[in-house]
Amino acid sequence: MNLAFGGASIDGSAYREVVDLAQRSPGWLDTTIRVWSAYGLAVFAVLMVLVWWRARRAGAATAVTALAVPVVVVLAYGVNDVLKTFVHEDRPCQTLQVRTLEACPAHGDWSFPSNHAAIAAAAAVALWLVSRRLGALACLAALAMAASRVWVGVHYPHDVLAGLVVGGLVALASILLLRRRSEALARRLTAAAPLRLLLSAS
């Protein structure tokens, strides 16, 4: 069973305006956004490493939370992908047949919610709950990632907004739940010498 709704009636006109603007924009700008849209998620991986490296100096419990960030992101991706299989929204570039910067995904590669936006938001929220400074940077990057997916033509605005909400909520709930047990987990992990190196800078 799936919902199989068409997103064009929600914000198809806004989507058209964005992709039309992309077609009229300077080549260097489009190239920059295309590269970010395709490879920008790697920035979140770098931020995860940086947050973990700094978290080791804040204590084992904080380091445990930092190490959990990639797991939380994978969880958010899984939840978001399950939603896709229920909604079955075709990509806007298929429904509206507009010219886009990125090749239109094949039918069956559903549009709602955006996986890229969900992953970026999950990473951003989880990182922010560990490090406000680097997390703020991740939040800006997540918004840029969501916007880029509309700009290159593969998502409606509501797709990326929903992805941001799903990823953010999953990350928030997961990290807050983990924090209740982070001290106990830290004690268990630090009991093993090899794992102790992951949780302490000393």
C-alpha positions in Angstrom: 0.0 0.0 0.0 1.3 3.5 -0.8 0.0 7.0 -1.1 1.3 7.7 -4.6 0.6 11.4 -4.5 1.7 14.0 -7.0 3.8 16.8 -5.6 3.2 19.2 -8.5 0.0 20.5 -6.9 1.8 21.5 -3.7 4.7 23.6 -5.0 5.2 22.8 -8.6 5.2 26.4 -9.6 7.9 27.3 -7.0 9.9 24.4 -8.3 9.6 25.6 -11.9 10.7 29.1 -10.8 13.9 27.7 -9.2 14.9 25.5 -12.1 14.2 28.3 -14.6 16.4 30.5 -12.5 19.1 27.8 -12.5 19.0 27.7 -16.3 19.5 31.5 -16.5 22.3 31.6 -13.9 26.0 31.9 -14.6 27.7 28.6 -15.4 30.2 28.9 -12.5 27.3 29.1 -10.0 25.5 26.1 -11.5 28.7 24.1 -11.5 29.4 25.0 -7.9 25.9 24.0 -6.8 25.9 20.8 -8.8 29.2 19.7 -7.2 27.9 20.6 -3.8 24.7 18.7 -4.4 26.6 15.6 -5.6 29.5 15.5 -3.1 28.6 17.9 -0.3 27.6 15.1 2.1 31.3 14.3 2.4 31.7 17.6 4.4 29.4 16.2 7.1 31.7 13.2 7.4 34.7 15.5 7.9 32.7 17.4 10.6 31.9 14.2 12.3 35.6 13.3 12.6 36.4 16.9 13.9 33.6 16.8 16.5 34.7 13.4 17.7 38.3 14.5 17.9 37.3 17.5 20.0 34.8 15.6 22.1 37.5 13.3 23.5 38.8 16.3 25.5 35.3 16.9 26.9 35.0 13.5 28.5 34.2 9.9 27.6 30.5 10.4 27.7 30.7 13.2 25.2 33.0 11.2 23.0 30.5 8.3 23.0 27.8 10.7 21.8 30.1 12.0 19.1 30.9 8.4 18.0 27.2 7.7 17.7 26.6 10.5 15.2 27.2 8.4 12.1 24.9 5.7 13.5 22.2 8.3 14.0 22.6 9.5 10.4 22.3 5.9 9.1 19.1 5.5 11.2 17.7 8.7 9.8 18.4 7.6 6.3 16.6 4.3 7.0 13.5 6.0 8.4 13.4 8.4 5.5 13.8 5.7 2.9 11.0 3.7 4.4 8.8 6.8 4.1 9.7 7.0 0.4 8.4 3.5 -0.2 5.0 4.4 1.2 4.6 7.8 -0.5 5.8 6.9 -4.0 6.1 10.5 -5.3 7.5 10.8 -8.8 10.4 13.2 -9.3 9.3 16.7 -10.4 11.6 16.4 -13.5 9.5 13.4 -14.5 6.1 14.9 -13.8 6.7 18.4 -15.1 9.2 17.5 -17.8 11.4 20.5 -17.4 15.0 21.0 -18.3 17.2 20.4 -15.2 20.9 20.7 -14.3 21.1 17.1 -13.1 19.9 14.1 -15.1 16.4 13.1 -14.0 16.4 9.9 -11.9 14.6 6.9 -13.3 11.0 6.1 -12.4 10.9 4.3 -9.1 13.6 6.5 -7.5 11.0 8.3 -5.4 11.2 11.9 -4.5 9.5 12.4 -1.1 11.2 13.0 1.3 14.7 13.9 0.1 17.3 11.5 1.4 20.1 14.0 0.9 18.2 16.5 3.1 17.4 13.9 5.7 21.0 12.8 6.0 22.3 16.4 6.1 19.7 17.4 8.8 20.4 14.3 10.9 24.1 15.0 10.8 23.6 18.7 11.5 21.3 18.2 14.5 23.4 15.4 16.0 26.6 17.4 15.6 25.0 20.5 17.1 24.0 18.5 20.2 27.7 17.6 20.7 29.4 20.8 19.5 27.5 24.1 19.1 30.2 25.7 16.9 30.7 22.9 14.4 27.1 22.0 14.6 26.1 25.5 13.6 28.3 25.2 10.5 26.7 21.8 9.8 23.2 23.4 10.0 24.1 25.9 7.4 25.6 23.2 5.2 22.4 21.2 5.6 20.2 24.1 4.4 22.6 24.6 1.5 22.3 20.9 0.6 18.5 20.9 0.8 18.4 24.0 -1.5 20.8 22.5 -3.9 18.6 19.5 -4.5 15.8 21.8 -5.7 18.2 23.9 -7.8 19.6 20.9 -9.7 16.0 19.9 -10.4 15.6 16.5 -8.6 13.3 17.5 -5.8 10.3 19.7 -5.0 10.8 22.2 -2.2 8.4 20.2 0.0 10.6 17.1 -0.5 13.6 18.8 1.0 11.7 20.4 3.8 10.2 17.1 4.8 13.6 15.5 4.6 15.0 18.1 6.9 12.2 17.5 9.4 12.6 13.7 9.3 16.3 13.8 9.7 16.3 16.4 12.3 13.7 14.7 14.5 15.3 11.3 14.2 18.6 12.8 15.3 17.2 14.8 18.1 15.3 11.9 19.6 18.2 9.5 19.2 20.8 11.7 20.7 18.7 12.7 23.6 17.9 9.1 24.3 21.6 8.2 24.0 22.6 10.9 26.5 20.6 9.1 29.2 22.9 6.1 28.9 26.1 7.8 27.7 27.8 7.7 31.1 27.1 3.9 31.5 28.2 3.2 27.9 31.4 5.2 28.5 32.3 3.2 31.5 31.8 0.0 29.7 33.8 1.1 26.7 36.7 2.6 28.6 37.1 -0.8 30.4 38.7 -2.1 27.2 42.1 -0.6 26.5 41.7 -0.4 22.6 38.3 1.4 22.9 39.6 3.7 25.6 41.7 5.4 22.9 38.5 6.4 21.1 37.1 8.1 24.1 40.0 10.0 25.6 42.6 12.4 24.3 45.1 11.3 27.0 
